Each structure stands twice: as C-alpha cells, then as structure tokens.
C-alpha cells in the first residue's frame, strides 16, 4: 500500500522492470549517466571499474577497441563453465561487442549481484546481471546538446629497475663469462683473457655486438671488471666494403609515444505527454601509445516511443556502429624461440641496452632502403653481418610500422516493444530485438624484412558475421490499493 502524498523516490531498473530503491531488498549497484560521462573509455564495461563494490574487471590488452574487459561479479563460480555476467540492454539480453555502444547514450547501469538477478533470467543470470538502460527523450522543449572531449594517451606503467647502461651490461656479462671459465679450470689471468675474447664474439658465448670503440691492442674490460676508460661509444665496423656505425638505442623511448583521444557527440531529444524522441551521433578517434594502434568509431542511435491509446504504447530503439581498428600483432614473427619476439612491449623491455634499433652508416645516419623505409636492425646479419642472439630475425617496432593488422566492421542493434494494458491490473509487454555484427580482418606481413621476407610477404583476409535475435514476452499483474 502507498499514499498519494508519499515523496518521490529514486527508481532503479531491475530484472522484472523497475523498483523504488528503498523497497528493493536485493544487492545492486547503480551507476548514473553523470558518472559514466566523466570516464574516458571506448568500452561501456570499463566504466564500472572502481564504481561498483564486488565487481572485478581485468583487461588482457590495452589496445583501443580490441576487446572488452573480463568481468566477475561473484568471483569464479565455475572451473569449466562460463563466469561472465549476463548483459541486458534496454530489456533484452545482449551478447554483442560492448565497444559498439556509445557510453554517452547510457542513462544508467545497474549491477545485480544476488538472487534478484535470477528473477527473470534464471540460469543465464547465475553469474550476475548488468542492466544497461539508454537515454530517452524527456518532457519539454527539444534539446540539442554538443559534447566534445579531448585527451592524451601515454604510458603510465613504470619501468622495472634494469641495467640500462651499455658499459655496465658488458661488465656484468664479462663477470659471468670469467666465472664460467674459472669454473672450468682456468686461472684468473687466462679466464680474464678468454672472457674478453668471447665477450662480443660471434659464437654461442658472445653478444656479437660491440658498440664501443676500443683502442687496438687493448682489452675491452680490465682486470678490475670495469670498462676500459679509453673506450668510446660508437663502433665503426667495415663489412663487405661498407662501413656501419654500431651505437645503442633506447628501444623503450622509440616504442612508446603520446597520442590523442578525441570524442564528439551530438544529441537531440524531446518529449511530451504521449511520446518521447531521442537521437544521437557520436565520433570517437582513440590513438594507441604505439605505432599502428588506433580505434575509430561512428555510432548513431534513434530511440522513440508513442502512447497510441490509453492501453497501448509502442516504441523502437535502433543503433548503428561502424568502426575501423588498427593493431599490432603481439608475437610470433621471430626466430621461433619465443612467441614474444614480435611483441613490441616484450622486445622493448627485455632487449639488452647494447643492441642498436636502427642500421646506421659511418656518419651515424639511419639508412633508408630503396622503398623509402627506415632500416631497422632485425638481428639477421643486415647490420654489419651481425646476428642478435636474442629476438633474432625480428624487430617488433619495424613490424608494428610495416605490417598490417586492420579490422573494420559494422554492427546493427534494433529493438521494438509494445505495452498492452488490460483488465485494469494486467500489462503485457513484448520486446523483440535483433543484433548483427560483421567484421573484416586484413593482415599483411611486410615483404622486406623479418621471417616472411623470403615469402615476399603474406596477405590474409577474414570475414565473419554474427547474428542473434531475441523475443521476450512478459505479463505483469500489479494490484495497488490507494489510501485517500
């Protein structure tokens, strides 16, 4: 029972419709549009991070638009079965790409954590339910809103404490070689000599590359284990009649960059006693922090409803999204010793500070090949005939620039509903939705460098289409006695 004089309370969306927050006995967390709009993300699920107690999110990749975060509401409830919560978009189950939903179109997100999530969806809601409600037109004059956001993406993680000084790296490696030779029965003087001989040698012991110019007849590392004070950075090497300058590069600095994120949204909304109208158009351009990594999205939404008769209300909600995405291949284009050889993050953080990133002429100028491409050191003999013992036959930064891993696609999500009231206390609601997601993947490995150069590059084309429909019929009976 309720009184006509009862103050208005906040209404929240639940599995079986709506409920007043004070009367709802289940466990739920509600995120409103005001909070959602403050978060800069291309994926609607990411807005829940740190906003809903007990909700855990983890993302395997930070590339823009690549994937949705993994969500756990009740922890890991099964080892073999799925643990992903059920997503409900405007009353219909949604299993599409969350990147296709414009966060600026969301009115609220409700996370149902307990048995209330099973009230309508049964076993499908066993891992919890996330209910997304999009905005609709409000009563009053038409409103036109323009929203523009600019931001900067940058690498936020700190680098582990590693040896970044080439001299120190050679000294540490020398110490390891000397101890090995002494363990094999050599005296200290002989072990010192053998360690210097093998330090930059082209064998299984050596590092191959020497980026220091050491005066003729002098050892690179002294008997005290320190770099020869007469050694200078930058080693000129003659190979097959051509001179190359070997000098170390900062792979981390070259791998990462600051990039721009820009988003624009235009909305038009209106409403009266009988109808409401909402339309929006959004554009998002989100560049990654490495080369060849970005996500572009165009999304439009049209939502309207009309009270045809006192007993009949109809409405429709349709959205269209087109996206283009470039991303780098995360591994596998090396000598086969490690799947991370083509991963720019692994290579930049793990490669020793003595290895050049570029191939340079005798004057230190980075070489440009006949095709106009910057020549990177792949550790395959192209730089003064030297082969890199780690991440051999690969250069993740060059691959990220020259190789192509591009996806473009379109998604259409449409929902139509009708509410029929009869016999005073009954209301029948039919909600029918369709979702189509098609994507095309183009992969091209460059024909110039790396493992696939001998194949003159490889081209791959993949097309996929997902199609789903949902028909939902709901009969409500509500009996209210009012006290006057």
Secondary structure, 3 states (H helix, E strand, C coil): CEECCCCCCCEEEECCEEEECCCCCCCEEEEEHHHHCCCCCCCHHHHHCCCCCCCEEECCCCCCCCCCCEEECCCCCCCCCCCCCEEEECCEECCCCHHHCCHHHEEEEEEECCHHHHHHHHHHHCCCEEEEEECCCCCEEEEEEEEEEEEEECCCCCCCCCCCCHHHHHHHHHHHHHHHHHHCCCCHHHHHHHHHHHHCCCCCCCCCCCCEECCCCCCCECCCCCECCCCEECEEEEECCEEEEECCCCHHHHHCCCEEEEEEEEEEEEECCCEEEEEEEEEEEEECCCCCCEEEEEEEEEEEEEEEECCEEEEEEEEEEEEEEECCCCCCCCCCCCCCCCCHHHHHHHCCCCCCCECEECCCCECECCCCCECECCCEEEECCEECCCCCCCCHHHHHHHCEEEEEEEEEEEEEEEEEEECCCEEEEEEEEEEEEEEEEEEEECCCCCCCHHHCCEEEEEEEEEEEEEEEEEEEECCCCEEC
